[in-house]
Amino acid sequence: MTNKSSSSNIRFVQPNPQGGWDNKKAGAGRAASHHDTKKEAIDTARGMSQREGSELKIKNLDGKIAQSDSHGHDPRNIPG
């Protein structure tokens, strides 16, 4: 099994400068999908992130991360 860098296992929902919202994997040159609404982009990205076991980071219009969801394996051993 190959080791992936941590940034390649992150997916973003971010505003597109031309309008709408992009679903983009970290380090990718292009968006995986483009949507008219943020909700559509989040729904699509969340499904992809769950299948990939990746982290999903959702940005606001100002580019700041508003929400983060982990769909991957959490290696921490936390009791309870």
MDTraj code that builds the backbone (N, CA, C; nanometers):
import mdtraj as md
import numpy as np

residues = "MET THR ASN LYS SER SER SER SER ASN ILE ARG PHE VAL GLN PRO ASN PRO GLN GLY GLY TRP ASP ASN LYS LYS ALA GLY ALA GLY ARG ALA ALA SER HIS HIS ASP THR LYS LYS GLU ALA ILE ASP THR ALA ARG GLY MET SER GLN ARG GLU GLY SER GLU LEU LYS ILE LYS ASN LEU ASP GLY LYS ILE ALA GLN SER ASP SER HIS GLY HIS ASP PRO ARG ASN ILE PRO GLY".split()
xyz = np.array([
    [0.0843, -0.1173, 0.0000],
    [0.0000, 0.0000, 0.0000],
    [0.0890, 0.1240, 0.0000],
    [0.0573, 0.2210, -0.0819],
    [0.1388, 0.3411, -0.0908],
    [0.0925, 0.4442, 0.0105],
    [0.1877, 0.5215, 0.0594],
    [0.1556, 0.6296, 0.1516],
    [0.1221, 0.7542, 0.0721],
    [0.0111, 0.8175, 0.1068],
    [-0.0280, 0.9422, 0.0420],
    [0.0087, 1.0566, 0.1345],
    [0.0451, 1.1705, 0.0760],
    [0.0681, 1.2865, 0.1604],
    [-0.0655, 1.3309, 0.2167],
    [-0.0633, 1.3928, 0.3325],
    [-0.1869, 1.4298, 0.3990],
    [-0.2692, 1.5282, 0.3171],
    [-0.2056, 1.6157, 0.2393],
    [-0.2808, 1.7137, 0.1618],
    [-0.3568, 1.6497, 0.0469],
    [-0.3124, 1.5329, -0.0012],
    [-0.3827, 1.4691, -0.1123],
    [-0.5092, 1.3983, -0.0652],
    [-0.5308, 1.3923, 0.0644],
    [-0.6486, 1.3265, 0.1173],
    [-0.7458, 1.4282, 0.1767],
    [-0.7478, 1.5466, 0.1155],
    [-0.8375, 1.6540, 0.1591],
    [-0.9174, 1.7006, 0.0378],
    [-1.0454, 1.7190, 0.0581],
    [-1.1329, 1.7708, -0.0468],
    [-1.1919, 1.9025, 0.0028],
    [-1.2006, 2.0008, -0.0868],
    [-1.2511, 2.1336, -0.0526],
    [-1.3780, 2.1668, -0.1294],
    [-1.4692, 2.2375, -0.0643],
    [-1.5771, 2.3090, -0.1317],
    [-1.5377, 2.4545, -0.1177],
    [-1.5221, 2.5213, -0.2320],
    [-1.4726, 2.6592, -0.2282],
    [-1.5393, 2.7421, -0.3365],
    [-1.5486, 2.8742, -0.3123],
    [-1.6090, 2.9599, -0.4140],
    [-1.5200, 2.9665, -0.5380],
    [-1.5845, 2.9693, -0.6548],
    [-1.5119, 2.9852, -0.7807],
    [-1.5092, 3.1339, -0.8145],
    [-1.3945, 3.1884, -0.8518],
    [-1.3861, 3.3320, -0.8839],
    [-1.4801, 3.3747, -0.9968],
    [-1.5190, 3.2808, -1.0829],
    [-1.6089, 3.3108, -1.1937],
    [-1.7559, 3.2971, -1.1543],
    [-1.7807, 3.2548, -1.0301],
    [-1.9167, 3.2337, -0.9810],
    [-1.9417, 3.0873, -0.9503],
    [-2.0325, 3.0617, -0.8604],
    [-2.0652, 2.9250, -0.8221],
    [-1.9643, 2.8682, -0.7241],
    [-1.9706, 2.7368, -0.7085],
    [-1.8896, 2.6673, -0.6080],
    [-1.8217, 2.5469, -0.6693],
    [-1.6968, 2.5230, -0.6296],
    [-1.6186, 2.4102, -0.6799],
    [-1.5997, 2.3048, -0.5716],
    [-1.5962, 2.1808, -0.6161],
    [-1.5608, 2.0650, -0.5345],
    [-1.4251, 2.0224, -0.5880],
    [-1.3217, 2.0394, -0.5076],
    [-1.1855, 2.0202, -0.5571],
    [-1.1004, 1.9443, -0.4569],
    [-1.0248, 1.8480, -0.5048],
    [-0.9312, 1.7734, -0.4213],
    [-0.8037, 1.8574, -0.4066],
    [-0.7453, 1.8579, -0.2876],
    [-0.6225, 1.9346, -0.2626],
    [-0.5141, 1.8925, -0.3606],
    [-0.4480, 1.9897, -0.4204],
    [-0.3391, 1.9641, -0.5129],
    [-0.3834, 1.9415, -0.6565],
    [-0.5137, 1.9303, -0.6805],
    [-0.5634, 1.9078, -0.8167],
    [-0.5606, 2.0380, -0.8963],
    [-0.5361, 2.0263, -1.0231],
    [-0.5346, 2.1434, -1.1099],
    [-0.6736, 2.1942, -1.1439],
    [-0.7698, 2.1032, -1.1450],
    [-0.9073, 2.1387, -1.1806],
    [-1.0040, 2.0882, -1.0745],
    [-1.1193, 2.1503, -1.0737],
    [-1.2249, 2.1056, -0.9831],
    [-1.2834, 1.9738, -1.0328],
    [-1.3219, 1.8876, -0.9409],
    [-1.3885, 1.7621, -0.9769],
    [-1.5295, 1.7902, -1.0274],
    [-1.5920, 1.8948, -0.9725],
    [-1.7247, 1.9347, -1.0176],
    [-1.7474, 2.0817, -0.9821],
    [-1.8397, 2.1447, -1.0569],
    [-1.8754, 2.2850, -1.0359],
    [-2.0267, 2.2918, -1.0186],
    [-2.0714, 2.3764, -0.9252],
    [-2.2138, 2.3826, -0.8920],
    [-2.2589, 2.5270, -0.8785],
    [-2.3874, 2.5482, -0.9049],
    [-2.4445, 2.6820, -0.8907],
    [-2.4613, 2.7213, -0.7445],
    [-2.4895, 2.6234, -0.6587],
    [-2.5120, 2.6549, -0.5176],
    [-2.4096, 2.5830, -0.4293],
    [-2.3875, 2.6406, -0.3137],
    [-2.2950, 2.5820, -0.2166],
    [-2.3497, 2.4479, -0.1674],
    [-2.4808, 2.4389, -0.1459],
    [-2.5418, 2.3146, -0.0979],
    [-2.5181, 2.2006, -0.1962],
    [-2.5354, 2.2257, -0.3255],
    [-2.5110, 2.1215, -0.4265],
    [-2.3657, 2.0752, -0.4224],
    [-2.2739, 2.1711, -0.4098],
    [-2.1310, 2.1378, -0.4046],
    [-2.0984, 2.0557, -0.2801],
    [-2.1560, 2.0937, -0.1661],
    [-2.1321, 2.0209, -0.0409],
    [-2.1862, 1.8785, -0.0512],
    [-2.3070, 1.8625, -0.1035],
    [-2.3667, 1.7291, -0.1146],
    [-2.2805, 1.6374, -0.2012],
    [-2.2344, 1.6875, -0.3142],
    [-2.1502, 1.6079, -0.4038],
    [-2.0157, 1.5774, -0.3395],
    [-1.9519, 1.6800, -0.2819],
    [-1.8201, 1.6625, -0.2207],
    [-1.8263, 1.5679, -0.1009],
    [-1.9332, 1.5762, -0.0227],
    [-1.9466, 1.4891, 0.0945],
    [-1.9538, 1.3426, 0.0511],
    [-2.0299, 1.3128, -0.0524],
    [-2.0377, 1.1753, -0.1024],
    [-1.9033, 1.1250, -0.1506],
    [-1.8303, 1.2098, -0.2239],
    [-1.6979, 1.1717, -0.2734],
    [-1.6014, 1.1522, -0.1580],
    [-1.6067, 1.2413, -0.0597],
    [-1.5177, 1.2341, 0.0560],
    [-1.5427, 1.1070, 0.1375],
    [-1.6689, 1.0700, 0.1519],
    [-1.7018, 0.9481, 0.2260],
    [-1.6482, 0.8255, 0.1527],
    [-1.6625, 0.8214, 0.0213],
    [-1.6110, 0.7079, -0.0566],
    [-1.4585, 0.7010, -0.0509],
    [-1.3929, 0.8169, -0.0505],
    [-1.2459, 0.8233, -0.0488],
    [-1.1888, 0.8048, 0.0917],
    [-1.2705, 0.8303, 0.1932],
    [-1.2200, 0.8312, 0.3300],
    [-1.1327, 0.9529, 0.3544],
    [-1.1714, 1.0649, 0.2944],
    [-1.0898, 1.1864, 0.3037],
    [-1.1524, 1.2892, 0.3968],
    [-1.0782, 1.3938, 0.4221],
    [-1.1221, 1.5077, 0.5015],
    [-1.1966, 1.6029, 0.4072],
    [-1.3075, 1.6605, 0.4533],
    [-1.3821, 1.7588, 0.3749],
    [-1.3757, 1.8926, 0.4458],
    [-1.3286, 1.9941, 0.3752],
    [-1.3202, 2.1293, 0.4305],
    [-1.4076, 2.2197, 0.3447],
    [-1.4994, 2.2905, 0.4094],
    [-1.5952, 2.3761, 0.3404],
    [-1.5617, 2.5215, 0.3707],
    [-1.5391, 2.5984, 0.2653],
    [-1.5006, 2.7384, 0.2803],
    [-1.6195, 2.8315, 0.2599],
    [-1.6113, 2.9502, 0.3213],
    [-1.7078, 3.0569, 0.2994],
    [-1.6650, 3.1391, 0.1785],
    [-1.7444, 3.2383, 0.1433],
    [-1.7116, 3.3260, 0.0311],
    [-1.5782, 3.3973, 0.0500],
    [-1.5405, 3.4235, 0.1759],
    [-1.4138, 3.4926, 0.2026],
    [-1.2929, 3.3984, 0.1974],
    [-1.3165, 3.2691, 0.1719],
    [-1.2080, 3.1727, 0.1598],
    [-1.1669, 3.1073, 0.2904],
    [-1.2260, 3.1503, 0.4013],
    [-1.1934, 3.0902, 0.5311],
    [-1.2726, 2.9614, 0.5502],
    [-1.2088, 2.8638, 0.6140],
    [-1.2741, 2.7362, 0.6378],
    [-1.3824, 2.7538, 0.7443],
    [-1.5059, 2.7188, 0.7069],
    [-1.6203, 2.7334, 0.7965],
    [-1.6551, 2.6025, 0.8648],
    [-1.6254, 2.4901, 0.7984],
    [-1.6634, 2.3595, 0.8513],
    [-1.5643, 2.2567, 0.8018],
    [-1.5406, 2.1557, 0.8832],
    [-1.4497, 2.0482, 0.8470],
    [-1.5082, 1.9165, 0.8946],
    [-1.5128, 1.8185, 0.8052],
    [-1.5644, 1.6862, 0.8384],
    [-1.4605, 1.5823, 0.8027],
    [-1.4391, 1.4867, 0.8920],
    [-1.3450, 1.3790, 0.8663],
    [-1.4214, 1.2527, 0.8312],
    [-1.3906, 1.1964, 0.7147],
    [-1.4545, 1.0726, 0.6727],
    [-1.3535, 0.9591, 0.6630],
    [-1.2343, 0.9837, 0.7137],
    [-1.1296, 0.8833, 0.7066],
    [-1.1094, 0.8124, 0.8387],
    [-1.0057, 0.7341, 0.8431],
    [-0.9692, 0.6604, 0.9635],
    [-0.9019, 0.7549, 1.0614],
    [-0.9501, 0.7588, 1.1825],
    [-0.8909, 0.8424, 1.2874],
    [-0.7975, 0.7535, 1.3696],
    [-0.6657, 0.7716, 1.3560],
    [-0.5718, 0.6836, 1.4247],
    [-0.5611, 0.7063, 1.5747],
    [-0.6211, 0.8121, 1.6258],
    [-0.6119, 0.8390, 1.7698],
    [-0.6936, 0.7375, 1.8475],
    [-0.6404, 0.6963, 1.9586],
    [-0.7103, 0.6033, 2.0460],
    [-0.7674, 0.6826, 2.1627],
    [-0.8935, 0.7209, 2.1492],
    [-0.9576, 0.8033, 2.2520],
    [-1.0631, 0.7184, 2.3218],
    [-1.0473, 0.6988, 2.4530],
    [-1.1459, 0.6184, 2.5244],
    [-1.2799, 0.6911, 2.5339],
    [-1.3874, 0.6135, 2.5395],
    [-1.5198, 0.6698, 2.5607],
    [-1.5906, 0.6849, 2.4373],
])
top = md.Topology()
chain = top.add_chain()
for i, resn in enumerate(residues, 1):
    res = top.add_residue(resn, chain, resSeq=i)
    for name in ("N", "CA", "C"):
        top.add_atom(name, md.element.get_by_symbol(name[0]), res)
traj = md.Trajectory(xyz[None], top)
